[in-house]
Amino acid sequence: MTTFFFESKNPSKYVQQVSSHNTHKNATRLEWTLYGLPLFVPCFLYPLLFPGQADKHLPITKRYWFKANIWIGILNFVGNYFWTHYFYNLLGADYTMDTYRINNVPYLMFFCTQAYFTMYHSLTNYAQRIFYYYFPKNTWTRFFLLCVLIFVMSWVTAFMETFTIQNFPYYTHKNKSLMYTVGSVVYAIYFIVSFPMYLRVDENIAEDWSISKVSIDALGGCMLVTILLDFWRLYIGGIVESNNFVVIGK
């Protein structure tokens, strides 16, 4: 039930409604921050109030939705707090709204990202389970096909998020066409690592996933993403001029 809830929430529709109705105009710093709460709070409140049969009789910290939110929450925090600066410097992205920030990242983004990432990872869990159902044997062919599947899902996810929020006036890019192509590949690095790792949480009922194991696993995944992003920075470069980054094609 928790997975179904995460999958059925569509945060992009909420963002589109906020943009289309111009409710963000003349918003105060606090109001900007509060815009993210309708996306963030249900990730925790709904499964707490309406637990599924599998979770109903378990302590809260043993329930899947709680572990899932911890895993995604760590990815969310590291992604926004640290990796956003790769978007600023490599890809020329910027948040221009006047709102409260931490490390030059709006608090709003932390709230919104929790909902976006839970939806993405719930959907791709289904896809990976279907894949393993049809390819149960551990072979090199399966490994290759899985890599293709993960890359395609990651790029499509990154591209569609970038494309669907293009009309939000407070998220800007210096080069939109390159952001959709090259930028989507950079963003896809997040999911190339996180999609297969997140699937493992409570997937095998014989394996005990404690909160500490969930946290360590998520932090390990974040470290791998950080390494890959920095390799991109060093050896491929960005799509905009920067004092600290090389530029693709230069």
C-alpha positions in Angstrom: 0.0 0.0 0.0 2.9 2.4 0.8 4.5 1.7 -2.6 1.1 2.3 -4.3 0.7 5.6 -2.4 4.2 6.8 -3.4 3.5 5.8 -7.0 0.1 7.5 -7.2 1.3 10.9 -5.9 2.2 13.1 -8.8 4.1 16.1 -7.5 4.7 17.6 -11.0 0.9 18.2 -11.2 1.1 20.2 -8.0 4.0 22.3 -9.2 2.2 22.9 -12.6 -0.9 24.1 -10.7 1.1 26.5 -8.6 2.8 27.9 -11.7 -0.3 28.1 -13.8 -2.4 29.9 -11.2 0.4 32.4 -10.4 0.0 31.7 -6.7 3.7 32.2 -6.2 3.6 35.9 -7.2 4.4 38.3 -4.4 4.9 35.3 -2.1 7.0 36.0 1.1 10.1 34.0 2.0 8.0 31.9 4.4 5.2 31.3 1.9 7.7 30.0 -0.6 9.0 27.5 2.0 5.5 26.4 2.9 4.6 25.7 -0.7 6.5 22.4 -0.3 4.7 21.1 2.7 1.6 19.7 0.8 4.1 17.5 -1.0 6.4 16.6 1.9 3.9 15.9 4.7 1.8 13.2 3.0 5.0 11.1 2.4 5.0 10.5 6.2 1.5 11.2 7.4 -0.6 9.1 5.0 1.2 5.7 5.6 1.3 6.5 9.3 -2.4 7.0 9.5 -3.3 4.3 6.9 -0.7 1.5 7.2 -0.8 -1.4 4.9 -1.5 -5.0 6.1 2.2 -5.9 5.9 3.2 -2.9 8.2 0.2 -2.7 10.4 1.5 -4.7 13.4 5.1 -3.6 13.1 6.8 -0.9 15.2 7.0 2.3 13.1 10.8 2.1 12.7 10.4 -1.4 11.2 7.8 -0.4 8.6 8.8 -0.1 5.0 7.4 3.4 4.5 9.6 4.7 7.4 12.7 3.0 6.0 11.9 4.2 2.5 11.6 7.8 3.7 14.9 7.6 5.6 16.7 6.3 2.5 15.1 8.9 0.2 15.5 11.6 2.8 19.3 11.1 2.9 19.4 11.1 -0.9 17.2 14.2 -0.9 19.4 16.1 1.6 22.8 15.2 0.0 21.4 15.9 -3.5 20.1 19.3 -2.6 22.7 20.5 -0.2 25.8 19.3 -2.2 24.9 18.2 -5.7 22.8 21.3 -6.5 26.0 23.2 -6.9 27.0 21.0 -9.8 23.8 22.2 -11.4 24.7 25.8 -10.6 28.2 25.6 -11.9 28.2 22.9 -14.5 24.8 23.4 -16.0 24.0 27.0 -15.4 20.9 26.4 -13.4 19.6 28.7 -10.7 16.7 29.2 -8.3 15.7 32.9 -8.4 12.9 33.1 -5.9 13.4 35.2 -2.8 13.1 32.6 -0.1 14.9 31.1 2.9 17.9 29.0 1.9 20.6 26.7 3.3 23.9 26.5 1.4 22.2 28.7 -1.3 19.5 26.0 -1.8 15.8 26.9 -1.1 14.3 24.9 1.8 11.4 24.5 -0.6 13.4 22.2 -2.7 14.1 19.8 0.1 10.3 19.4 0.7 9.5 19.0 -3.0 12.3 16.5 -3.7 11.1 14.1 -1.0 7.8 13.7 -2.9 9.5 13.6 -6.4 12.0 11.0 -5.4 9.6 8.7 -3.6 7.4 8.6 -6.7 10.4 8.0 -9.0 11.8 5.2 -7.0 8.4 3.5 -6.4 7.7 3.4 -10.1 11.1 2.1 -11.0 10.9 -0.6 -8.3 8.0 -2.0 -10.2 9.9 -2.0 -13.5 12.9 -3.7 -11.9 10.8 -6.4 -10.3 9.2 -7.2 -13.6 12.6 -7.4 -15.2 13.9 -9.8 -12.5 10.7 -11.9 -13.0 11.4 -12.4 -16.7 15.2 -12.7 -16.2 15.6 -14.8 -13.0 19.0 -16.3 -13.9 22.1 -14.3 -13.0 24.0 -14.1 -16.4 26.1 -11.5 -18.2 23.2 -11.0 -20.6 20.9 -10.1 -17.7 23.5 -7.8 -16.3 23.9 -6.0 -19.6 20.1 -5.7 -20.1 19.7 -4.4 -16.5 22.3 -1.7 -17.1 20.4 -0.6 -20.2 17.1 -0.6 -18.3 18.6 1.4 -15.4 20.2 4.0 -17.7 17.0 4.4 -19.8 14.8 4.8 -16.7 17.3 7.2 -15.2 17.6 9.4 -18.3 13.9 9.5 -18.9 13.2 10.4 -15.3 15.8 13.2 -15.4 14.6 14.5 -18.8 10.9 14.5 -17.9 11.4 16.3 -14.6 13.5 19.0 -16.4 10.9 19.2 -19.2 7.8 19.3 -17.1 9.0 22.2 -14.9 10.3 24.3 -17.8 7.5 26.8 -17.3 8.3 27.4 -13.7 9.7 30.9 -13.9 12.0 30.7 -10.8 14.1 27.8 -12.0 16.3 29.1 -14.8 18.9 27.7 -17.2 21.5 29.5 -19.3 21.1 27.0 -22.1 17.8 25.1 -22.1 18.6 22.9 -25.1 21.8 21.6 -23.6 20.1 21.3 -20.2 17.6 18.9 -21.7 20.2 16.8 -23.4 23.6 17.0 -21.5 22.0 18.2 -18.3 19.6 15.3 -18.2 22.5 12.8 -18.4 24.2 14.6 -15.5 21.0 14.4 -13.5 20.5 10.8 -14.5 23.7 9.9 -12.6 21.7 10.3 -9.4 19.3 7.6 -10.4 21.8 5.3 -12.1 23.1 4.7 -8.6 19.9 5.1 -6.5 17.4 3.1 -8.5 19.1 -0.4 -8.1 20.3 0.4 -4.6 16.9 1.6 -3.3 15.2 -1.6 -4.6 17.2 -3.7 -2.1 15.5 -2.1 0.9 13.3 -4.8 2.5 13.1 -6.6 -0.9 14.3 -9.9 0.6 12.1 -10.7 3.6 14.9 -12.9 5.0 17.2 -9.9 5.2 16.9 -7.5 8.1 17.1 -3.8 7.2 17.6 -1.8 10.3 17.5 2.0 10.3 21.3 2.1 10.7 21.7 -0.2 7.7 19.3 1.8 5.6 21.2 5.0 6.5 24.6 3.6 5.8 23.4 2.1 2.5 21.9 5.5 1.4 25.1 7.4 2.4 27.2 4.9 0.5 25.1 5.5 -2.6 25.4 9.2 -2.2 29.2 8.9 -2.0 29.2 7.0 -5.3 27.1 9.6 -7.0 29.4 12.4 -5.7 32.4 10.6 -7.1 30.7 10.2 -10.5 29.6 13.8 -10.6 33.1 15.0 -9.8 34.6 12.8 -12.5 32.1 14.4 -14.9 33.3 17.8 -13.7 36.9 17.0 -14.2 36.9 15.0 -17.4 33.8 16.2 -19.3 33.0 19.6 -18.0 30.0 21.8 -18.0 27.8 23.5 -20.6 28.3 27.1 -19.4 31.3 29.3 -18.7 32.6 29.1 -15.2 35.7 30.1 -13.3 36.1 26.7 -11.7 34.8 24.3 -14.4 35.9 23.4 -17.9 33.3 23.8 -20.6 32.2 21.1 -23.1 33.6 21.9 -26.5 36.2 24.3 -25.2 
